[in-house]
Amino acid sequence: MDISILFEYGWVLLLLIALEGLLAADNALVLAIMVKHLPEEDRKKALFYGLAGAFVFRFASLFIISFLVDVWQVQAIGALYLLFIAINHIVRKLVFKNKEENKIEKEKKKSGFWGTVFKVELADIAFAVDSILAAVALAMTLPNTPLPNIGGMDGGKFLVIFAGGLIGLIIMRFAANMFVKLLHSRPGLEIAAFAIVGWVGVKLAVLTLGHHDIGVISHDFAHSTEWKLIFYTILIGIAAAGWFLTKEKKESQTAA
């Protein structure tokens, strides 16, 4: 395989790992609130059952979406969904943070063990949809590889998306505490992560508008190196803003 293709795949996989880590940390906080009313042993079981279900769902949904990934209607729905969850999360985080946390606390205290497992399962499925759509949007413009197709998708693209999703689950299970601490010390990173999800939604929208059956913008531009450079430059800028602006805010608070 050409070294430039390996480099591009490696870069996208690193981006997926970083994004999955930040999203997994946020998801882990939600799941922790959902199960905290249970005894410790039941907590572990509820999280285990939920993560097992999420793994099965991720693999099944990725296999299904691999057949539909070139359908412009699916691309359009995916773009709108990613933009919606990004805007919805950022608005809730900035405007309705305390109300949302209190609502989750009250709802989860009413649930027994299996009711909590069911809600954890639903939450994991919702997280999986977000993750897979973002990963698919990032991977779609990667060059094809000599690997055989898996489902309806190039084998290389399928594997990098699956690897990103699997690493996300591992992070949610074992490394979430590290990312939670990072989010507490750099709270701007959580908003940045969802801003990146929204920007990935824009990328998917560009692919949709550049689809052969739509043709609103040039298909060549939607898959061009120029657009990739614009996309990744802005993506890195969002991540950098989430990191450095948080630091400046802390310093200004200390100075005050």
C-alpha angles and dihedrals in degrees: 000000000000114000092230090057091049090050093050092048091047091051093051091047091053090050090050092050092051093046092043089050094054094043091045090054091053090045091049090055090054093047091048090056091047095055103030093098091061124087112268095256092049089047091059092047093049092050092045093051091046094050092045089054091046091054092052091045093049093052094045094046092046090052091049095045090050087070093048101039095104094048105107093212090058090047091051093050090047092051093049092046094051091047090048097051091045094051093039093051095045092048092048091047095050101034111021103027099127094041092052094049092049091048092052091047093052095045097048095049089064094057126096123212099280092037088055091047089052092050092046088051091052091047091050090050091051090049089048092054091052092047097047095047092050091047093048091050091051094046101042096084094047114115118260119259133215089253117113118258119268110208104327096326135088108269094236093052092046092051095048091050092046091047091051091050093046092049088050090057091047090050091049090052104039112010102036093105091060092051092043089056089048091052091049092051093041105028091170089070092071092056089043090053092055091043086056089050088054091048089051086053088056088052090053090047090053089051089050094049089047093050114124091242093051106034097180088137130018115285088215092056092050088057098033130120088236093061091044090054092049091047097049094042091056091042091054089045091055092049092047091049090051089053104040100035090055090052092051090049092053092049092050090050091051091048090051 
